[in-house]
Amino acid sequence: MIDLTPLSDLLDQFRDPVLLTGLVQVGAASILAALVVGLSRFRGLALERELGVALVRGLVQIVAMGMIVGLLLTVDFVWSGVILLFMMGGATWISKNRGEGLPGVVRVSFFAIVSGSGIVIVTMTFAGAIEATVRNLVPVGSMIIANAMQINSLALDRFKSEIESNRAEIEAGLALGAPPAAVISHHVETGVQASLIPVIDSLKSLGWVWIPGIMAGMILAGENPIYAALYQFVIMAMIFGAGGLTSMTSSLLIGKYVFTDAEQLREISHAGGE
Amino acid sequence: MIPPTIETENLTRVVGEETLLESVSVSIDPGEVFVIVGPSGSGKTSLLRLLNRLDEPTGGTVYIDGTDYRELPPRELRVRVGLVPQDPALVPGTVFENVTRGLSLRGESIDEERATRTLERLGLGGYADRDVADLSGGEKQRVAIARTLLNDPEVLLLDEPTASLDSASEARVERLLTELDVSIVLVTHDEAQARRIGDRVLKLRDGRTVRVGSVSQVLA
């Protein structure tokens, strides 16, 4: 017999009185947004249609996401792994576009994102920093995966442009009988460094330039601000850790894939990635 | 050290729809200066890259002293059969760092005296500490030649090595090439140069052999 408990749990969420409060808040925010649309029309910016569509689309998308998250939160803990793996697959698909043309980019991205974010998620769950529940694992895990994806994309993008713009230099090194790994080590390092700049800057500016979402949310929910700050740092450190591992893994692996068995630099095609 | 005999057997390279080289079979004798001439796009550079195995033949192969070069470790092959590309592709840094790049990338010890001597032979005495960014095109080209010579190759593949050199530097490089105890495969568009230093000449057109023989036979 099919278990309908998750569905009934989801329907229960629609009966929560807080939704009414939410709708009132949406109404207030919509008035402000409508004001901007009206001003756009008044100023002849010809943006009202695009603004209107964007606002409605954003509301529908975010509510749909809320419903999906609501449904996900009702499933068994064991499904967390499946959900996170699915997210990693999606992250690979998006990330590979940045390295399009690099040989083995899908395999490398998937392995790098799974290992980079996977190691951090598992370690921090065992350490107790992420509660072993779907409610915690999925949103925190998704944040780590999304950042690993961005960092992987940056690393691949930079590595690809390094290879394309330094092809003559790399081949001159190979022609001297040098090992491929030694010839491209500088370009691998450049890719890793470039990919980690945004997260390093975020860590540097943490607290005095911006108060990140989790900390703000915890404070709004009445949590001790110092604990909220500490937990935010834990999240940032996890993002940095997962991103660093992902970036280093993908750069090292892709560095091997760009050479043939006879240690020739492959052509980077602009048609496809694998 | 006796340079090896190099034989290409139906050497072919096709990329997509384009045939870069088609069934080129030549034999390069130990110690000779073998010149490749032909118009742009005739396959001269493609042949040099194949000899250094920077590219893979799509047909045929190369024999080094009778051994199929695909059986040799690529790094060993590239040290023995050294290529000086037309684009020197120097890395940011000093002349010394660039000249010793092959050795340092392979993790081998660097003989500073030998590096200095090699630079002097190419008219670059006192250049060791100069930044390569400050060099002229001709000087960069000579640094690239010194960089490959420091690998002690048995065969030297040169792609238009004097294209950006003035006549004095060109004469110096030509003199050096004839003094070296190596086989030389020289790509040039300059038939006068081929006559001056070449022993035999291969003429290519559209990736195919037009003629191969002595300088007087081919460049008559």
Chai-1 contact restraints between the chains, C-beta under 6 A:
chainA,res_idxA,chainB,res_idxB,connection_type,confidence,min_distance_angstrom,max_distance_angstrom,comment,restraint_id
A,A168,B,D87,contact,1.0,0.0,6.0,A-B,restraint_1
A,A168,B,A89,contact,1.0,0.0,6.0,A-B,restraint_2
A,E169,B,A89,contact,1.0,0.0,6.0,A-B,restraint_3
A,E169,B,V91,contact,1.0,0.0,6.0,A-B,restraint_4
A,E171,B,L54,contact,1.0,0.0,6.0,A-B,restraint_5
A,A172,B,P85,contact,1.0,0.0,6.0,A-B,restraint_6
A,A172,B,A89,contact,1.0,0.0,6.0,A-B,restraint_7
A,G173,B,L105,contact,1.0,0.0,6.0,A-B,restraint_8
A,A175,B,N52,contact,1.0,0.0,6.0,A-B,restraint_9
A,A175,B,L54,contact,1.0,0.0,6.0,A-B,restraint_10
A,A175,B,R78,contact,1.0,0.0,6.0,A-B,restraint_11
A,A175,B,L83,contact,1.0,0.0,6.0,A-B,restraint_12
A,L176,B,G102,contact,1.0,0.0,6.0,A-B,restraint_13
A,G177,B,R75,contact,1.0,0.0,6.0,A-B,restraint_14
A,G177,B,R78,contact,1.0,0.0,6.0,A-B,restraint_15
A,G177,B,V79,contact,1.0,0.0,6.0,A-B,restraint_16
A,A178,B,L105,contact,1.0,0.0,6.0,A-B,restraint_17
A,A178,B,R106,contact,1.0,0.0,6.0,A-B,restraint_18
A,A182,B,L105,contact,1.0,0.0,6.0,A-B,restraint_19
A,A262,B,E56,contact,1.0,0.0,6.0,A-B,restraint_20
A,A262,B,P74,contact,1.0,0.0,6.0,A-B,restraint_21
A,E263,B,P74,contact,1.0,0.0,6.0,A-B,restraint_22
A,Q264,B,L54,contact,1.0,0.0,6.0,A-B,restraint_23
